[in-house]
Amino acid sequence: MIDPQRLADELEADRDVLRSLSENGDVNTIVRPVDLHFKGARQSIKALADDAEELGFRFVALNEHEDGEWSVDLQIDITTEYSSIEKLTRQALEIEASHDVESDGWGCSAETGSKH
C-alpha cells in the first residue's frame, strides 16, 4: 500500500521537475526515455532487475556501491505530461512495496522538438 502523504510529497516534487523541464523548453507531449533509479539490498535489487520487462521497463544497469548497497536503473519511453509522470510515480511507489526497494526518483532530458 502506498502511503498517501509520501505519494503527495513525490507528486509535488514531480511538479517542480516538470516546471523546470518546461522552463528549459520541454515539449511535454514528446515521447522520450525516462530513467528510474531504485536502491536496496542485493537480492531485492536483482529481483527487480529480473522483473523489469514484466513491469514495463527496460533494464539499464545494476550497480554495487561502496557502502554495500545496490541499485538498478530502469527506463521507459513516455511523455512528461503530468498524467504520465503521475502514473509512473505511483508505479515506482508500488514497486517499492512489492520488491522491498527504495525509489530514488525519475529523470530525463528536456525535449524541445529540435534536432541536436
N, C-alpha and C positions, 0 to 999 in steps of 0.2 A: 504494500500500500504506500502510496506517495504522501508524504507529509504536506498538507495544504500550504503551510507557511513557507516551506522550502520551495515548493513549486512557485508560489507568488514571488519570492525573492529571485529565483532563477529567471522568471519571465520578465521581471523588472530589469535585471541585468541584460537580458536579451534585447529589450527595447533600447537600452543605452548603446549596445553594439550596433544594432540596426540603424540607429540615428547617426552614429559615427560613419557607418558604411555609406549612408545616404549623403552625408556631408562630403564624402570623398567621391561622389558621382556615381554611386552604385545604382544600377537599374535592377530593382528587386525581382523583376519577372524573368531574368535570365537564369537558366539552369546552370549550375556550376558545382564543382566538387566542394563539399563541406566536410571538414575534418572533425572527428570526435576523439577525445582522449579519456581513457579510463585508467585508474591505478588501483593496485591492491596486491593481495598475496599471489604468489606464482601460480598456484593451482587454479584459483578463481580467474585470473587473467588469461591463462591458457585455455580454460573452458570457454571464456567469452570469445577469444580468437577463433576457436573451433566453431562456435555458433554464429559467427559474424554474418556469413552468407544467408543463413536461415532467418536471421533478424533483418535482412535487407541491406546489409552493409558490405563494403569491400574491406578485406583485411589489408592493412598497410604495413604495420611493423609491430614487433614485440620487443620490448626494451627491458633490460635489467639495470637497475640503478645501484649506485654505490651503497646506499642505505639498506639494500636488500629488498626494496620494494620493486614491483614490476609494473609495467604499463603496456597498454595496447593502443595503437592508433587505428581507427576505422574511418571509412569515408563513404559518403552517399552523395548522389547528384540530385540537388533540389534547388528551388529558388530561395531567396531571402525574404520572401513575403512573410509577414508576421504569422499567418496561419501555418505555413510550412515549418517555421522555426519553433512555434509553439508545440506542434506535433512532435518535432524532433526532441525538444527538451523533455516533454512528457515521456517519450520512449527512453531517453537516456536515464531518467529517474526510475523508470520501471526496470531497466537493465541493472541499475544499482541493486535493487531489491532481489531480483531473480538470480543474479550472479555473485552477490556479495562483493561488489567492487564499488569504487567511488568515481562518479562522473567528474571530470575535470574540464567540462565545457566543450564548446564547439568553436570553430574558426574557419574563416575563408577570406579570399581576396575580394575586394570590390570589383565588380564587373560593369564597365561603362558602356559596353557595346562596340567600342572602337578597337581596332586591331592594335596590338602592342608593337 
